[in-house]
Amino acid sequence: MKSAGTDAMAADERSRRLAQSEFGHPVVVVAGAGTGKTALLVARVAAWCVGPGWKRHFESEADLQGVARRVIERVVAITFTEAAAAEMARKIGQAFLDLAAGREPVGWKPGPDVVALDADDVARRARALSEESHRVQVSTNHAFCHRQLATYPLEAHLHPRFEVDAD
């Protein structure tokens, strides 16, 4: 007879694997403090970057740094606080360094696209990605929206020099 705790742990494990293998739609992670949300999202970013993201951009450009740049610049991670955003960005860079050194990042449970890769390929991609990790967009919801509105003010029917009312 299985306990409710065992069922919950199995469901959690399935969700974590799905978050690192299903990239056809955005993922929202809702969980309490200390449950590993950041580790899960960092691992998701790393898995997409070395797996499907790399494959998508490698087809159009063979230069490793160019591929890494294109992949990283297409990652958007949104969190609630500036401190959490800074922590997540740092941990994404660390995940690439870990993979480049042949170590698994915290929470690493990648899908078949990544598991099927040769360890040397993962390390090579991760090394290139680590050199571009400063480009990753990790921000708060407010900062993300402000950046989009500042980039496309006319499309949003705003004056190009609009300002946010802090009140």
C-alpha angles and dihedrals in degrees: 000000000000121000125229088246092057091050091049092050091049091049090049091051091050091049092050092050091047091051089057097044108034111073101157093099140021120274126222115197117204117180142125127273116291096017097117102262093143093046090050094050093045090051090048091053092047093047092050093046097051094036127031096002092053092046092050094053100034090066090064100038131028098192105105095215091046091051091047091050093050092048095047094046089059096056118100122180120178127196137164106256137037089235091054091047092052091047092049093049090050092048092049089055090047091050090057091048090050092050091046088055093048095255125127115239119235110284094014110166104142126185128247094278090066100032090057091058122101112253090238090055091051091049093048093049093044091051091054091044092050089058090055098038092106086073096061114119109229113158147135120276090253094051092047092051092045091051091051093048092047090050095047107024097147093051087052090048092245132134108260090240096047119153130209114245104230090203 
